Amino acid sequence: MKTIRWGILGTGLIAQAFAKGLNNLPATELVAVGSRNQASADAFGNEFAIATRHGSYQALARDPNIDVIYVSSPHTEHKENSLLCMNYGKAVLCEKPFSLNLMQAQTMIEYARENNIFLMEAMWTRFLPHIKKIKELIADGAIGEPRMLQADFGFRFPHQPEHRLLNPDLGGGALLDAGVYPVSLAHYLFGEPKEIKSFANFGKTGVDEEVAITMQHGNGQLSLLSTSLTLDLPHEALILGTKGSIRIDKSWFTPTSFTLQQTGKNPEKFVFNLEYEGYNYEALEVNQCLRNGKLESDIMPWKDTLAVMKTLDVLREQWGLKYPSEN
């Protein structure tokens, strides 16, 4: 089996989470890290025993010993950094939200398509064992016809105006950072919505801090979603069908358990013993795609990424929210 050699662009918290245990995957090697400065790259390399440390993103992108690069920079840099890596022929796993808006996402995907380069959005939740099992149960009719989703992701964040979460210059706000999770889940279960209604409350820095979303999908299914940077939300998800329901335990978007409740039967609890770190499951998918010569993932295909970005754009348009870099 071909060994897949990884590089990581960026050294923030999510890059650290992704790097953890990556070398434990079969035929997988974390060979390099790139940062804006050498000191940060060296510190990250020391922490995760990475031999090659680059003091610039360009140096990482042109490293001939790398097959694929995980892009973990801020939202506003995803397009630029992904195109940089692909320009040097590197496959890319780009952190979510995939880009700042739909137009940027289209540019990234078109470049990958025209140059035959693998590209995938790092929506890690889709690849976790409990979500895969839930998809199987729904496909098998375990809850009848799925008709409604209730899901949230929100937390109380201290008021730090310069932090990226509250900084409009960095694409801050609840929607792109946390709301993308329930929005993506709704798309995954029910497909692209045909109608969207939403409300948002804005904070002092001008970003969305509290959001409520209702979506109606192609066959009338309903998604009731919420996200926040001011409230500690339950972090549970409930999928309701005509013959039962599935309740995903806190926090539903991370490795967790769920309960299947079928009409007239006792509830059945599903608990999973993880073989790898949570973020490693999306890396496994990338590895498999690269070994099979694929340009996109069947689980996180380009059309899904574009559909989610379209929904995020529609939501922001409803609120009149535009980031400075989009002007």
Buried (B, 14 or more C-beta within 10 A) or exposed (E): EEEBBBBBBBBBEBBBBBBBBBBEBEEBBBBBBBBEEEEBBBBBBEEBEBEBBBBBBBBBBBBEEBBBBBBBBBBBBBBBBBBBBBBBBBBBBBBBBBBBBBEBBBBBBEBBEEEEBBBBBBBBBBBBBBBEBBBEBBEEEBBBEBBBBBBBBBBEBEEEEEEBBBBBEBBBBBBBBBBBBBBBBBBBBBBBBEEBEBEBEBBEBBBBBBBBBBBBBEEEBBBBBBBBBBBEBBBBBBBBBEBBBBBBBEBBBBBBBBBBBBEEEEEBEBEBEEEBBBBBBBBBBBBEBBEEEBBBBEBBBBEBBBBBBBBBBBBBEBBEBEBEBEE
